Amino acid sequence: MSLEKKTLQPAVQAAIDLTSGAMGGVACVYTGQPFDTVKVKMQTFPNLYRNVLDCAVKTFKEHGIRGYYQGTTPALMAHISENAVLFLSYGFCQRLVRSLSGMDSKAELSAFQKAASGSFASVFASLAICPTELVKCRLQAMHEMKTSGKLAKEHPSTVWAVIKNVMKTDGPLGMYQGLSSTLMREMPGYFFFFGGYELGRSFFIHAGQSKDDLGPIPLMVSGGFGGACLWIAVYPIDCVKSRIQVLSMSGQQAGFLSTFRSIVLQEGVRAIYSGLTPTMIRAFPANGALFLAYELSRRTMMNHMSN
């Protein structure tokens, strides 16, 4: 029986969506964190590295394998909270879209309707991810900030040290530096993310088959395709967001438009695409793992609750 045809209590369905999203977030972080670290370093200091390989090699020489996992704790916090809230809100927004469209509660939404639901859900996810992603980006670029002289070499580089510094310097609202650019990234990004995922799944189904019957490989490929669609659409916005969150550590406060203009005028258009290669390489395994963990854990829990 297709999962779409099983009706559970709203509270139970919400708990399943929340837990499945969190599981997907864990899988995404451990699969894609090394690529994300290289991406943030190249976004923030594009002139320090010739290319992806140069950045990866220098990071390894200076910090070893652990260097690729700088910021993993806040990244886990970010992705668990983001994806838990995202998929919880995604399920709610799908029910809302059905209601507004006058559809039956069990009706299958179109790929466009699911993409729109994902875009609406991203508003809630942005509020969850912005503080933790701020900490993650600062930790990932801490070494470059120190070596470039923008930060004292004795500046502590732990999760709690970063949080304490933000709270002391900017107060609680300082944790939301980069929120506007996060929203600008997430809303269109998740439209393409969920739209690309649903489009990808539609390529694998045969006549009379449900998308919920697809196996691990089609789910991972579809998830990877969705991730690639997201990053192609919003990468320049993410680059500006990383700059805002990292450089604000040295007191360089600037808004989205002024940061974007400064990058383009001083460094050229190519600078806003610095780090795109590791991002695209990361997109397939990380988002494939995310959707695989999400779908399989969701199916398991829904089957268990329906029996």
Secondary structure, 3 states (H helix, E strand, C coil): CCHHHCCCCHHHHHHHHHHHHHHHHHHHHHHHHHHHHHHHHHHHCHHHCCCHHHHHHHHHHHHCHHHHHCCHHHHHHHHHHHHHHHHHHHHHHHHHHHHHCCCCCCCCCCHHHHHHHHHHHHHHHHHHHHHHHHHHHHHHCHHHHHHCCCCCCCCCCCHHHHHHHHHHHHCHHHHHCCHHHHHHHHHHHHHHHHHHHHHHHHHHCCCCCCHHHCCHHHHHHHHHHHHHHHHHHHHHHHHHHHHHHHHHHHCCCCCHHHHHHHHHHHHCHHHHHCCHHHHHHHHHHHHHHHHHHHHHHHHHHHHHHHC
